[in-house]
């Protein structure tokens, strides 16, 4: 997705057992991660109904993935302009 500097991305868990971890190839780069931006390497998953917000304040491209499901292609990227 493409957003503007200062925008917030709002992730919503429709089902349990997923997470949002910044980085590529299953390696956390520790820029952001659900549920609280801590312990990104451990990559805890969250339950249905969880929400996670990240406000992006610098331009750039921010890849992210779901740690348990990256092998299934569960990944994305935020481009901030
Ligand atoms: Cu997942």
PDB file of the backbone (N, CA, C, O) and the ligand in Angstrom, with CONECT records:
HET     CU  A 101       1
ATOM      1  N   UNK A   1       0.842  -1.188   0.000  1.00  0.00           N
ATOM      2  CA  UNK A   1       0.000   0.000   0.000  1.00  0.00           C
ATOM      3  C   UNK A   1       0.880   1.241   0.000  1.00  0.00           C
ATOM      4  O   UNK A   1       2.025   1.207   0.451  1.00  0.00           O
ATOM      5  N   UNK A   2       0.335   2.324  -0.506  1.00  0.00           N
ATOM      6  CA  UNK A   2       1.055   3.595  -0.535  1.00  0.00           C
ATOM      7  C   UNK A   2       0.308   4.589   0.352  1.00  0.00           C
ATOM      8  O   UNK A   2      -0.894   4.804   0.193  1.00  0.00           O
ATOM      9  N   UNK A   3       1.029   5.180   1.271  1.00  0.00           N
ATOM     10  CA  UNK A   3       0.428   6.141   2.194  1.00  0.00           C
ATOM     11  C   UNK A   3       1.282   7.407   2.233  1.00  0.00           C
ATOM     12  O   UNK A   3       2.345   7.467   1.615  1.00  0.00           O
ATOM     13  N   UNK A   4       0.823   8.383   2.942  1.00  0.00           N
ATOM     14  CA  UNK A   4       1.565   9.630   3.089  1.00  0.00           C
ATOM     15  C   UNK A   4       2.221   9.705   4.469  1.00  0.00           C
ATOM     16  O   UNK A   4       1.761   9.082   5.425  1.00  0.00           O
ATOM     17  N   UNK A   5       3.300  10.476   4.552  1.00  0.00           N
ATOM     18  CA  UNK A   5       3.964  10.687   5.841  1.00  0.00           C
ATOM     19  C   UNK A   5       2.933  11.196   6.848  1.00  0.00           C
ATOM     20  O   UNK A   5       2.160  12.112   6.567  1.00  0.00           O
ATOM     21  N   UNK A   6       2.946  10.582   8.013  1.00  0.00           N
ATOM     22  CA  UNK A   6       2.010  10.964   9.068  1.00  0.00           C
ATOM     23  C   UNK A   6       0.771  10.101   9.121  1.00  0.00           C
ATOM     24  O   UNK A   6       0.002  10.169  10.079  1.00  0.00           O
ATOM     25  N   UNK A   7       0.568   9.271   8.076  1.00  0.00           N
ATOM     26  CA  UNK A   7      -0.591   8.363   8.092  1.00  0.00           C
ATOM     27  C   UNK A   7      -0.348   7.206   9.053  1.00  0.00           C
ATOM     28  O   UNK A   7       0.794   6.862   9.357  1.00  0.00           O
ATOM     29  N   UNK A   8      -1.429   6.618   9.522  1.00  0.00           N
ATOM     30  CA  UNK A   8      -1.384   5.450  10.393  1.00  0.00           C
ATOM     31  C   UNK A   8      -1.990   4.255   9.665  1.00  0.00           C
ATOM     32  O   UNK A   8      -3.062   4.356   9.068  1.00  0.00           O
ATOM     33  N   UNK A   9      -1.296   3.131   9.722  1.00  0.00           N
ATOM     34  CA  UNK A   9      -1.841   1.872   9.189  1.00  0.00           C
ATOM     35  C   UNK A   9      -2.461   1.107  10.348  1.00  0.00           C
ATOM     36  O   UNK A   9      -1.860   0.959  11.413  1.00  0.00           O
ATOM     37  N   UNK A  10      -3.664   0.628  10.120  1.00  0.00           N
ATOM     38  CA  UNK A  10      -4.469  -0.029  11.155  1.00  0.00           C
ATOM     39  C   UNK A  10      -4.720  -1.473  10.717  1.00  0.00           C
ATOM     40  O   UNK A  10      -5.496  -1.727   9.795  1.00  0.00           O
ATOM     41  N   UNK A  11      -4.047  -2.423  11.396  1.00  0.00           N
ATOM     42  CA  UNK A  11      -4.248  -3.832  11.089  1.00  0.00           C
ATOM     43  C   UNK A  11      -5.316  -4.388  12.027  1.00  0.00           C
ATOM     44  O   UNK A  11      -5.379  -4.017  13.199  1.00  0.00           O
ATOM     45  N   UNK A  12      -6.144  -5.270  11.506  1.00  0.00           N
ATOM     46  CA  UNK A  12      -7.223  -5.897  12.282  1.00  0.00           C
ATOM     47  C   UNK A  12      -7.144  -7.413  12.098  1.00  0.00           C
ATOM     48  O   UNK A  12      -7.082  -7.902  10.970  1.00  0.00           O
ATOM     49  N   UNK A  13      -7.147  -8.152  13.203  1.00  0.00           N
ATOM     50  CA  UNK A  13      -7.117  -9.611  13.158  1.00  0.00           C
ATOM     51  C   UNK A  13      -8.538 -10.153  12.993  1.00  0.00           C
ATOM     52  O   UNK A  13      -9.365 -10.038  13.897  1.00  0.00           O
ATOM     53  N   UNK A  14      -8.802 -10.734  11.851  1.00  0.00           N
ATOM     54  CA  UNK A  14     -10.117 -11.350  11.648  1.00  0.00           C
ATOM     55  C   UNK A  14     -10.157 -12.731  12.270  1.00  0.00           C
ATOM     56  O   UNK A  14     -11.212 -13.197  12.698  1.00  0.00           O
ATOM     57  N   UNK A  15      -9.000 -13.388  12.320  1.00  0.00           N
ATOM     58  CA  UNK A  15      -8.882 -14.700  12.969  1.00  0.00           C
ATOM     59  C   UNK A  15      -7.601 -14.703  13.796  1.00  0.00           C
ATOM     60  O   UNK A  15      -6.716 -13.872  13.592  1.00  0.00           O
ATOM     61  N   UNK A  16      -7.514 -15.635  14.720  1.00  0.00           N
ATOM     62  CA  UNK A  16      -6.374 -15.712  15.638  1.00  0.00           C
ATOM     63  C   UNK A  16      -5.147 -16.329  14.962  1.00  0.00           C
ATOM     64  O   UNK A  16      -5.248 -16.987  13.927  1.00  0.00           O
ATOM     65  N   UNK A  17      -3.999 -16.097  15.574  1.00  0.00           N
ATOM     66  CA  UNK A  17      -2.797 -16.818  15.204  1.00  0.00           C
ATOM     67  C   UNK A  17      -1.888 -16.124  14.200  1.00  0.00           C
ATOM     68  O   UNK A  17      -1.050 -16.765  13.566  1.00  0.00           O
ATOM     69  N   UNK A  18      -2.053 -14.823  14.056  1.00  0.00           N
ATOM     70  CA  UNK A  18      -1.221 -14.080  13.113  1.00  0.00           C
ATOM     71  C   UNK A  18      -0.457 -12.970  13.827  1.00  0.00           C
ATOM     72  O   UNK A  18      -0.737 -12.631  14.977  1.00  0.00           O
ATOM     73  N   UNK A  19       0.506 -12.422  13.114  1.00  0.00           N
ATOM     74  CA  UNK A  19       1.196 -11.253  13.641  1.00  0.00           C
ATOM     75  C   UNK A  19       1.657 -10.364  12.492  1.00  0.00           C
ATOM     76  O   UNK A  19       1.569 -10.733  11.321  1.00  0.00           O
ATOM     77  N   UNK A  20       2.141  -9.204  12.852  1.00  0.00           N
ATOM     78  CA  UNK A  20       2.710  -8.247  11.907  1.00  0.00           C
ATOM     79  C   UNK A  20       4.136  -7.980  12.364  1.00  0.00           C
ATOM     80  O   UNK A  20       4.350  -7.480  13.469  1.00  0.00           O
ATOM     81  N   UNK A  21       5.108  -8.306  11.528  1.00  0.00           N
ATOM     82  CA  UNK A  21       6.513  -8.126  11.881  1.00  0.00           C
ATOM     83  C   UNK A  21       7.205  -7.417  10.721  1.00  0.00           C
ATOM     84  O   UNK A  21       7.158  -7.892   9.586  1.00  0.00           O
ATOM     85  N   UNK A  22       7.838  -6.299  10.996  1.00  0.00           N
ATOM     86  CA  UNK A  22       8.557  -5.610   9.921  1.00  0.00           C
ATOM     87  C   UNK A  22       9.837  -6.359   9.599  1.00  0.00           C
ATOM     88  O   UNK A  22      10.497  -6.917  10.477  1.00  0.00           O
ATOM     89  N   UNK A  23      10.167  -6.357   8.324  1.00  0.00           N
ATOM     90  CA  UNK A  23      11.372  -7.037   7.871  1.00  0.00           C
ATOM     91  C   UNK A  23      11.091  -7.834   6.619  1.00  0.00           C
ATOM     92  O   UNK A  23       9.997  -7.773   6.056  1.00  0.00           O
ATOM     93  N   UNK A  24      12.092  -8.583   6.189  1.00  0.00           N
ATOM     94  CA  UNK A  24      11.961  -9.394   4.981  1.00  0.00           C
ATOM     95  C   UNK A  24      12.461 -10.803   5.246  1.00  0.00           C
ATOM     96  O   UNK A  24      13.320 -11.019   6.100  1.00  0.00           O
ATOM     97  N   UNK A  25      11.913 -11.767   4.502  1.00  0.00           N
ATOM     98  CA  UNK A  25      12.420 -13.137   4.544  1.00  0.00           C
ATOM     99  C   UNK A  25      12.297 -13.798   5.904  1.00  0.00           C
ATOM    100  O   UNK A  25      13.048 -14.720   6.222  1.00  0.00           O
ATOM    101  N   UNK A  26      11.355 -13.331   6.704  1.00  0.00           N
ATOM    102  CA  UNK A  26      11.172 -13.922   8.022  1.00  0.00           C
ATOM    103  C   UNK A  26      12.129 -13.392   9.074  1.00  0.00           C
ATOM    104  O   UNK A  26      12.150 -13.892  10.199  1.00  0.00           O
ATOM    105  N   UNK A  27      12.919 -12.387   8.727  1.00  0.00           N
ATOM    106  CA  UNK A  27      13.868 -11.796   9.676  1.00  0.00           C
ATOM    107  C   UNK A  27      13.356 -10.426  10.109  1.00  0.00           C
ATOM    108  O   UNK A  27      13.214  -9.522   9.286  1.00  0.00           O
ATOM    109  N   UNK A  28      13.081 -10.278  11.395  1.00  0.00           N
ATOM    110  CA  UNK A  28      12.570  -9.014  11.916  1.00  0.00           C
ATOM    111  C   UNK A  28      13.645  -7.939  11.842  1.00  0.00           C
ATOM    112  O   UNK A  28      14.790  -8.167  12.231  1.00  0.00           O
ATOM    113  N   UNK A  29      13.268  -6.766  11.340  1.00  0.00           N
ATOM    114  CA  UNK A  29      14.215  -5.644  11.350  1.00  0.00           C
ATOM    115  C   UNK A  29      13.938  -4.695  12.525  1.00  0.00           C
ATOM    116  O   UNK A  29      14.603  -3.672  12.688  1.00  0.00           O
ATOM    117  N   UNK A  30      12.948  -5.058  13.330  1.00  0.00           N
ATOM    118  CA  UNK A  30      12.666  -4.364  14.598  1.00  0.00           C
ATOM    119  C   UNK A  30      12.202  -2.925  14.416  1.00  0.00           C
ATOM    120  O   UNK A  30      12.319  -2.121  15.341  1.00  0.00           O
ATOM    121  N   UNK A  31      11.677  -2.585  13.239  1.00  0.00           N
ATOM    122  CA  UNK A  31      11.104  -1.248  13.070  1.00  0.00           C
ATOM    123  C   UNK A  31       9.706  -1.185  13.677  1.00  0.00           C
ATOM    124  O   UNK A  31       9.322  -0.175  14.267  1.00  0.00           O
ATOM    125  N   UNK A  32       8.954  -2.263  13.530  1.00  0.00           N
ATOM    126  CA  UNK A  32       7.665  -2.370  14.200  1.00  0.00           C
ATOM    127  C   UNK A  32       7.248  -3.832  14.245  1.00  0.00           C
ATOM    128  O   UNK A  32       7.664  -4.630  13.405  1.00  0.00           O
ATOM    129  N   UNK A  33       6.433  -4.176  15.218  1.00  0.00           N
ATOM    130  CA  UNK A  33       5.873  -5.523  15.282  1.00  0.00           C
ATOM    131  C   UNK A  33       4.717  -5.517  16.281  1.00  0.00           C
ATOM    132  O   UNK A  33       4.731  -4.806  17.286  1.00  0.00           O
ATOM    133  N   UNK A  34       3.720  -6.338  15.963  1.00  0.00           N
ATOM    134  CA  UNK A  34       2.590  -6.496  16.873  1.00  0.00           C
ATOM    135  C   UNK A  34       2.997  -7.426  18.013  1.00  0.00           C
ATOM    136  O   UNK A  34       3.925  -8.216  17.836  1.00  0.00           O
ATOM    137  N   UNK A  35       2.343  -7.368  19.175  1.00  0.00           N
ATOM    138  CA  UNK A  35       1.227  -6.489  19.454  1.00  0.00           C
ATOM    139  C   UNK A  35       1.638  -5.131  20.036  1.00  0.00           C
ATOM    140  O   UNK A  35       0.819  -4.213  20.088  1.00  0.00           O
ATOM    141  N   UNK A  36       2.893  -4.992  20.473  1.00  0.00           N
ATOM    142  CA  UNK A  36       3.269  -3.782  21.213  1.00  0.00           C
ATOM    143  C   UNK A  36       4.593  -3.190  20.768  1.00  0.00           C
ATOM    144  O   UNK A  36       5.110  -2.288  21.427  1.00  0.00           O
ATOM    145  N   UNK A  37       5.151  -3.668  19.675  1.00  0.00           N
ATOM    146  CA  UNK A  37       6.409  -3.112  19.196  1.00  0.00           C
ATOM    147  C   UNK A  37       7.629  -3.579  19.964  1.00  0.00           C
ATOM    148  O   UNK A  37       8.707  -2.995  19.851  1.00  0.00           O
ATOM    149  N   UNK A  38       7.455  -4.642  20.752  1.00  0.00           N
ATOM    150  CA  UNK A  38       8.567  -5.181  21.537  1.00  0.00           C
ATOM    151  C   UNK A  38       8.729  -6.663  21.210  1.00  0.00           C
ATOM    152  O   UNK A  38       7.800  -7.308  20.723  1.00  0.00           O
ATOM    153  N   UNK A  39       9.929  -7.197  21.487  1.00  0.00           N
ATOM    154  CA  UNK A  39      10.183  -8.625  21.272  1.00  0.00           C
ATOM    155  C   UNK A  39       9.866  -9.045  19.839  1.00  0.00           C
ATOM    156  O   UNK A  39       9.247 -10.084  19.604  1.00  0.00           O
ATOM    157  N   UNK A  40      10.300  -8.221  18.886  1.00  0.00           N
ATOM    158  CA  UNK A  40       9.966  -8.516  17.486  1.00  0.00           C
ATOM    159  C   UNK A  40      10.548  -9.854  17.041  1.00  0.00           C
ATOM    160  O   UNK A  40       9.956 -10.544  16.211  1.00  0.00           O
ATOM    161  N   UNK A  41      11.690 -10.216  17.582  1.00  0.00           N
ATOM    162  CA  UNK A  41      12.283 -11.487  17.189  1.00  0.00           C
ATOM    163  C   UNK A  41      11.458 -12.673  17.636  1.00  0.00           C
ATOM    164  O   UNK A  41      11.423 -13.703  16.963  1.00  0.00           O
ATOM    165  N   UNK A  42      10.791 -12.530  18.774  1.00  0.00           N
ATOM    166  CA  UNK A  42       9.945 -13.615  19.288  1.00  0.00           C
ATOM    167  C   UNK A  42       8.638 -13.711  18.519  1.00  0.00           C
ATOM    168  O   UNK A  42       8.049 -14.786  18.413  1.00  0.00           O
ATOM    169  N   UNK A  43       8.186 -12.581  17.984  1.00  0.00           N
ATOM    170  CA  UNK A  43       7.017 -12.546  17.105  1.00  0.00           C
ATOM    171  C   UNK A  43       5.801 -13.278  17.673  1.00  0.00           C
ATOM    172  O   UNK A  43       5.321 -14.237  17.069  1.00  0.00           O
ATOM    173  N   UNK A  44       5.300 -12.838  18.822  1.00  0.00           N
ATOM    174  CA  UNK A  44       4.088 -13.461  19.333  1.00  0.00           C
ATOM    175  C   UNK A  44       2.901 -13.220  18.404  1.00  0.00           C
ATOM    176  O   UNK A  44       2.814 -12.185  17.743  1.00  0.00           O
ATOM    177  N   UNK A  45       1.998 -14.184  18.364  1.00  0.00           N
ATOM    178  CA  UNK A  45       0.780 -14.012  17.571  1.00  0.00           C
ATOM    179  C   UNK A  45      -0.327 -13.459  18.457  1.00  0.00           C
ATOM    180  O   UNK A  45      -0.220 -13.469  19.683  1.00  0.00           O
ATOM    181  N   UNK A  46      -1.392 -12.977  17.822  1.00  0.00           N
ATOM    182  CA  UNK A  46      -2.503 -12.370  18.552  1.00  0.00           C
ATOM    183  C   UNK A  46      -3.820 -13.029  18.170  1.00  0.00           C
ATOM    184  O   UNK A  46      -3.928 -13.734  17.166  1.00  0.00           O
ATOM    185  N   UNK A  47      -4.812 -12.771  19.007  1.00  0.00           N
ATOM    186  CA  UNK A  47      -6.131 -13.372  18.846  1.00  0.00           C
ATOM    187  C   UNK A  47      -7.024 -12.537  17.938  1.00  0.00           C
ATOM    188  O   UNK A  47      -6.773 -11.355  17.706  1.00  0.00           O
ATOM    189  N   UNK A  48      -8.061 -13.175  17.436  1.00  0.00           N
ATOM    190  CA  UNK A  48      -9.059 -12.465  16.635  1.00  0.00           C
ATOM    191  C   UNK A  48      -9.562 -11.257  17.405  1.00  0.00           C
ATOM    192  O   UNK A  48      -9.782 -11.325  18.614  1.00  0.00           O
ATOM    193  N   UNK A  49      -9.739 -10.167  16.704  1.00  0.00           N
ATOM    194  CA  UNK A  49     -10.209  -8.943  17.335  1.00  0.00           C
ATOM    195  C   UNK A  49      -9.106  -7.989  17.709  1.00  0.00           C
ATOM    196  O   UNK A  49      -9.359  -6.822  18.007  1.00  0.00           O
ATOM    197  N   UNK A  50      -7.850  -8.491  17.694  1.00  0.00           N
ATOM    198  CA  UNK A  50      -6.719  -7.618  17.988  1.00  0.00           C
ATOM    199  C   UNK A  50      -6.592  -6.545  16.903  1.00  0.00           C
ATOM    200  O   UNK A  50      -6.879  -6.785  15.730  1.00  0.00           O
ATOM    201  N   UNK A  51      -6.162  -5.378  17.322  1.00  0.00           N
ATOM    202  CA  UNK A  51      -5.816  -4.346  16.356  1.00  0.00           C
ATOM    203  C   UNK A  51      -4.397  -3.869  16.657  1.00  0.00           C
ATOM    204  O   UNK A  51      -3.916  -3.973  17.786  1.00  0.00           O
ATOM    205  N   UNK A  52      -3.750  -3.354  15.643  1.00  0.00           N
ATOM    206  CA  UNK A  52      -2.383  -2.864  15.799  1.00  0.00           C
ATOM    207  C   UNK A  52      -2.203  -1.677  14.866  1.00  0.00           C
ATOM    208  O   UNK A  52      -2.453  -1.779  13.665  1.00  0.00           O
ATOM    209  N   UNK A  53      -1.773  -0.566  15.414  1.00  0.00           N
ATOM    210  CA  UNK A  53      -1.613   0.659  14.638  1.00  0.00           C
ATOM    211  C   UNK A  53      -0.135   1.055  14.573  1.00  0.00           C
ATOM    212  O   UNK A  53       0.588   0.969  15.566  1.00  0.00           O
ATOM    213  N   UNK A  54       0.288   1.480  13.414  1.00  0.00           N
ATOM    214  CA  UNK A  54       1.631   2.050  13.266  1.00  0.00           C
ATOM    215  C   UNK A  54       1.511   3.362  12.509  1.00  0.00           C
ATOM    216  O   UNK A  54       0.962   3.412  11.408  1.00  0.00           O
ATOM    217  N   UNK A  55       2.030   4.418  13.111  1.00  0.00           N
ATOM    218  CA  UNK A  55       2.087   5.715  12.437  1.00  0.00           C
ATOM    219  C   UNK A  55       3.456   5.855  11.773  1.00  0.00           C
ATOM    220  O   UNK A  55       4.489   5.706  12.426  1.00  0.00           O
ATOM    221  N   UNK A  56       3.455   6.135  10.503  1.00  0.00           N
ATOM    222  CA  UNK A  56       4.691   6.236   9.736  1.00  0.00           C
ATOM    223  C   UNK A  56       5.072   7.703   9.568  1.00  0.00           C
ATOM    224  O   UNK A  56       4.309   8.489   9.006  1.00  0.00           O
ATOM    225  N   UNK A  57       6.240   8.062  10.051  1.00  0.00           N
ATOM    226  CA  UNK A  57       6.659   9.462  10.068  1.00  0.00           C
ATOM    227  C   UNK A  57       7.847   9.736   9.156  1.00  0.00           C
ATOM    228  O   UNK A  57       8.301  10.875   9.053  1.00  0.00           O
ATOM    229  N   UNK A  58       8.352   8.700   8.494  1.00  0.00           N
ATOM    230  CA  UNK A  58       9.467   8.914   7.573  1.00  0.00           C
ATOM    231  C   UNK A  58       9.175   8.209   6.257  1.00  0.00           C
ATOM    232  O   UNK A  58       8.652   7.095   6.228  1.00  0.00           O
ATOM    233  N   UNK A  59       9.529   8.888   5.165  1.00  0.00           N
ATOM    234  CA  UNK A  59       9.346   8.278   3.849  1.00  0.00           C
ATOM    235  C   UNK A  59      10.214   7.026   3.721  1.00  0.00           C
ATOM    236  O   UNK A  59      11.290   6.928   4.311  1.00  0.00           O
ATOM    237  N   UNK A  60       9.718   6.085   2.940  1.00  0.00           N
ATOM    238  CA  UNK A  60      10.493   4.875   2.719  1.00  0.00           C
ATOM    239  C   UNK A  60       9.584   3.709   2.400  1.00  0.00           C
ATOM    240  O   UNK A  60       8.367   3.857   2.298  1.00  0.00           O
ATOM    241  N   UNK A  61      10.185   2.563   2.246  1.00  0.00           N
ATOM    242  CA  UNK A  61       9.446   1.321   1.995  1.00  0.00           C
ATOM    243  C   UNK A  61       9.662   0.390   3.175  1.00  0.00           C
ATOM    244  O   UNK A  61      10.796   0.122   3.572  1.00  0.00           O
ATOM    245  N   UNK A  62       8.573  -0.095   3.723  1.00  0.00           N
ATOM    246  CA  UNK A  62       8.604  -0.887   4.942  1.00  0.00           C
ATOM    247  C   UNK A  62       7.959  -2.253   4.694  1.00  0.00           C
ATOM    248  O   UNK A  62       6.739  -2.383   4.799  1.00  0.00           O
ATOM    249  N   UNK A  63       8.756  -3.263   4.371  1.00  0.00           N
ATOM    250  CA  UNK A  63       8.185  -4.600   4.200  1.00  0.00           C
ATOM    251  C   UNK A  63       7.816  -5.203   5.553  1.00  0.00           C
ATOM    252  O   UNK A  63       8.424  -4.888   6.576  1.00  0.00           O
ATOM    253  N   UNK A  64       6.818  -6.067   5.538  1.00  0.00           N
ATOM    254  CA  UNK A  64       6.420  -6.761   6.762  1.00  0.00           C
ATOM    255  C   UNK A  64       5.887  -8.138   6.397  1.00  0.00           C
ATOM    256  O   UNK A  64       5.599  -8.430   5.236  1.00  0.00           O
ATOM    257  N   UNK A  65       5.763  -8.973   7.420  1.00  0.00           N
ATOM    258  CA  UNK A  65       5.277 -10.335   7.184  1.00  0.00           C
ATOM    259  C   UNK A  65       4.585 -10.848   8.431  1.00  0.00           C
ATOM    260  O   UNK A  65       4.697 -10.269   9.512  1.00  0.00           O
ATOM    261  N   UNK A  66       3.864 -11.952   8.257  1.00  0.00           N
ATOM    262  CA  UNK A  66       3.305 -12.708   9.377  1.00  0.00           C
ATOM    263  C   UNK A  66       4.238 -13.890   9.609  1.00  0.00           C
ATOM    264  O   UNK A  66       4.401 -14.734   8.728  1.00  0.00           O
ATOM    265  N   UNK A  67       4.848 -13.957  10.783  1.00  0.00           N
ATOM    266  CA  UNK A  67       5.909 -14.940  11.011  1.00  0.00           C
ATOM    267  C   UNK A  67       5.469 -16.388  10.768  1.00  0.00           C
ATOM    268  O   UNK A  67       6.203 -17.127  10.111  1.00  0.00           O
ATOM    269  N   UNK A  68       4.304 -16.828  11.268  1.00  0.00           N
ATOM    270  CA  UNK A  68       3.939 -18.235  11.045  1.00  0.00           C
ATOM    271  C   UNK A  68       3.577 -18.553   9.600  1.00  0.00           C
ATOM    272  O   UNK A  68       3.583 -19.718   9.203  1.00  0.00           O
ATOM    273  N   UNK A  69       3.268 -17.546   8.823  1.00  0.00           N
ATOM    274  CA  UNK A  69       2.673 -17.802   7.501  1.00  0.00           C
ATOM    275  C   UNK A  69       3.421 -17.146   6.352  1.00  0.00           C
ATOM    276  O   UNK A  69       2.890 -17.049   5.246  1.00  0.00           O
ATOM    277  N   UNK A  70       4.640 -16.699   6.595  1.00  0.00           N
ATOM    278  CA  UNK A  70       5.366 -16.073   5.492  1.00  0.00           C
ATOM    279  C   UNK A  70       5.577 -17.072   4.358  1.00  0.00           C
ATOM    280  O   UNK A  70       5.618 -16.700   3.185  1.00  0.00           O
ATOM    281  N   UNK A  71       5.710 -18.355   4.728  1.00  0.00           N
ATOM    282  CA  UNK A  71       5.899 -19.376   3.710  1.00  0.00           C
ATOM    283  C   UNK A  71       4.685 -19.531   2.809  1.00  0.00           C
ATOM    284  O   UNK A  71       4.791 -20.037   1.692  1.00  0.00           O
ATOM    285  N   UNK A  72       3.536 -19.093   3.299  1.00  0.00           N
ATOM    286  CA  UNK A  72       2.298 -19.125   2.516  1.00  0.00           C
ATOM    287  C   UNK A  72       2.059 -17.801   1.797  1.00  0.00           C
ATOM    288  O   UNK A  72       1.015 -17.590   1.180  1.00  0.00           O
ATOM    289  N   UNK A  73       3.033 -16.926   1.889  1.00  0.00           N
ATOM    290  CA  UNK A  73       2.932 -15.661   1.168  1.00  0.00           C
ATOM    291  C   UNK A  73       2.256 -14.553   1.936  1.00  0.00           C
ATOM    292  O   UNK A  73       1.866 -13.538   1.358  1.00  0.00           O
ATOM    293  N   UNK A  74       2.111 -14.740   3.248  1.00  0.00           N
ATOM    294  CA  UNK A  74       1.446 -13.703   4.050  1.00  0.00           C
ATOM    295  C   UNK A  74       2.460 -12.611   4.390  1.00  0.00           C
ATOM    296  O   UNK A  74       3.124 -12.647   5.426  1.00  0.00           O
ATOM    297  N   UNK A  75       2.553 -11.666   3.506  1.00  0.00           N
ATOM    298  CA  UNK A  75       3.507 -10.577   3.667  1.00  0.00           C
ATOM    299  C   UNK A  75       2.998  -9.381   2.881  1.00  0.00           C
ATOM    300  O   UNK A  75       2.098  -9.503   2.050  1.00  0.00           O
ATOM    301  N   UNK A  76       3.581  -8.232   3.154  1.00  0.00           N
ATOM    302  CA  UNK A  76       3.164  -7.029   2.465  1.00  0.00           C
ATOM    303  C   UNK A  76       4.219  -5.962   2.590  1.00  0.00           C
ATOM    304  O   UNK A  76       5.324  -6.203   3.077  1.00  0.00           O
ATOM    305  N   UNK A  77       3.861  -4.785   2.145  1.00  0.00           N
ATOM    306  CA  UNK A  77       4.809  -3.681   2.188  1.00  0.00           C
ATOM    307  C   UNK A  77       4.040  -2.368   2.255  1.00  0.00           C
ATOM    308  O   UNK A  77       3.013  -2.192   1.599  1.00  0.00           O
ATOM    309  N   UNK A  78       4.552  -1.473   3.048  1.00  0.00           N
ATOM    310  CA  UNK A  78       3.984  -0.127   3.146  1.00  0.00           C
ATOM    311  C   UNK A  78       4.994   0.838   2.533  1.00  0.00           C
ATOM    312  O   UNK A  78       6.150   0.887   2.953  1.00  0.00           O
ATOM    313  N   UNK A  79       4.554   1.600   1.544  1.00  0.00           N
ATOM    314  CA  UNK A  79       5.383   2.645   0.965  1.00  0.00           C
ATOM    315  C   UNK A  79       4.879   3.978   1.474  1.00  0.00           C
ATOM    316  O   UNK A  79       3.713   4.330   1.294  1.00  0.00           O
ATOM    317  N   UNK A  80       5.776   4.715   2.113  1.00  0.00           N
ATOM    318  CA  UNK A  80       5.419   6.016   2.698  1.00  0.00           C
ATOM    319  C   UNK A  80       6.058   7.098   1.844  1.00  0.00           C
ATOM    320  O   UNK A  80       7.268   7.094   1.617  1.00  0.00           O
ATOM    321  N   UNK A  81       5.238   8.017   1.376  1.00  0.00           N
ATOM    322  CA  UNK A  81       5.751   9.067   0.500  1.00  0.00           C
ATOM    323  C   UNK A  81       5.378  10.444   1.005  1.00  0.00           C
ATOM    324  O   UNK A  81       5.732  11.446   0.383  1.00  0.00           O
TER     325      UNK A  81
HETATM  326 CU    CU A 101      -0.557 -15.286   9.491  1.00  0.00          CU
END
